[in-house]
């Protein structure tokens, strides 16, 4: 196993991982599977590939990834203009939930401008892959002088919450079944 930068050829693998690791609600049908990729994957691969790292085996095929935007405000603009229109056919309240999620992210960007999303296929979890992915991303962000990183995780994701806490992320907010956790990247 190794961690490397994302390549354009990885895009469909990352979309597949995004779907396979999504909550059951997003796996319900073709429409929701496409939506999970539009909402949680495509912006990163389309606009910030330099901040994506993948875990691959000997076959060089990704089985896990960490995606990051370095500026949540920039991402929100692209999401509104380019990605939200791809969700036609969804109920207004479903789209309103995601827009609210995006706007909520802006509360943290003063101190924690970067936002991460990480997914690892089931057979590769709890083997240190997540830690290596976060280590790689944190080193990349520090090199770019990004001062902080945040993520949002479901309260029900006990393994995920435990992982982030062990890594050093701190909980700063709790809403609607999710936790916002942050990591200060400033050198102390």
ChimeraX attribute file (.defattr): number of C-alpha atoms within 10 A of each C-alpha:
attribute: neighborCount
match mode: 1-to-1
recipient: residues
	/A:1	13
	/A:2	13
	/A:3	18
	/A:4	16
	/A:5	16
	/A:6	21
	/A:7	13
	/A:8	9
	/A:9	9
	/A:10	15
	/A:11	17
	/A:12	14
	/A:13	15
	/A:14	26
	/A:15	19
	/A:16	17
	/A:17	21
	/A:18	25
	/A:19	22
	/A:20	17
	/A:21	16
	/A:22	16
	/A:23	11
	/A:24	12
	/A:25	10
	/A:26	19
	/A:27	17
	/A:28	10
	/A:29	11
	/A:30	9
	/A:31	14
	/A:32	17
	/A:33	20
	/A:34	18
	/A:35	22
	/A:36	19
	/A:37	20
	/A:38	19
	/A:39	17
	/A:40	17
	/A:41	21
	/A:42	19
	/A:43	21
	/A:44	21
	/A:45	21
	/A:46	10
	/A:47	12
	/A:48	15
	/A:49	18
	/A:50	15
	/A:51	20
	/A:52	24
	/A:53	25
	/A:54	26
	/A:55	23
	/A:56	17
	/A:57	12
	/A:58	8
	/A:59	7
	/A:60	14
	/A:61	14
	/A:62	26
	/A:63	22
	/A:64	26
	/A:65	28
	/A:66	24
	/A:67	26
	/A:68	27
	/A:69	23
	/A:70	21
	/A:71	17
	/A:72	24
	/A:73	17
	/A:74	10
	/A:75	17
	/A:76	19
	/A:77	12
	/A:78	14
	/A:79	19
	/A:80	12
	/A:81	10
	/A:82	12
	/A:83	16
	/A:84	17
	/A:85	11
	/A:86	14
	/A:87	16
	/A:88	11
	/A:89	9
	/A:90	12
	/A:91	9
	/A:92	9
	/A:93	9
	/A:94	11
	/A:95	16
	/A:96	11
	/A:97	11
	/A:98	13
	/A:99	16
	/A:100	11
	/A:101	12
	/A:102	19
	/A:103	13
	/A:104	12
	/A:105	21
	/A:106	15
	/A:107	12
	/A:108	21
	/A:109	19
	/A:110	12
	/A:111	16
	/A:112	24
	/A:113	20
	/A:114	24
	/A:115	21
	/A:116	20
	/A:117	18
	/A:118	21
	/A:119	21
	/A:120	23
	/A:121	15
	/A:122	12
	/A:123	8
	/A:124	14
	/A:125	13
	/A:126	12
	/A:127	9
	/A:128	9
	/A:129	21
	/A:130	23
	/A:131	15
	/A:132	16
	/A:133	24
	/A:134	19
	/A:135	13
	/A:136	19
	/A:137	21
	/A:138	18
	/A:139	12
	/A:140	16
	/A:141	20
	/A:142	14
	/A:143	9
	/A:144	10
	/A:145	12
	/A:146	19
	/A:147	19
	/A:148	22
	/A:149	26
	/A:150	25
	/A:151	21
	/A:152	20
	/A:153	17
	/A:154	15
	/A:155	16
	/A:156	11
	/A:157	12
	/A:158	10
	/A:159	11
	/A:160	15
	/A:161	20
	/A:162	12
	/A:163	15
	/A:164	20
	/A:165	15
	/A:166	11
	/A:167	14
	/A:168	13
	/A:169	19
	/A:170	17
	/A:171	17
	/A:172	11
	/A:173	12
	/A:174	14
	/A:175	10
	/A:176	7
	/A:177	9
	/A:178	14
	/A:179	20
	/A:180	20
	/A:181	22
	/A:182	24
	/A:183	21
	/A:184	17
	/A:185	17
	/A:186	10
	/A:187	7
	/A:188	4
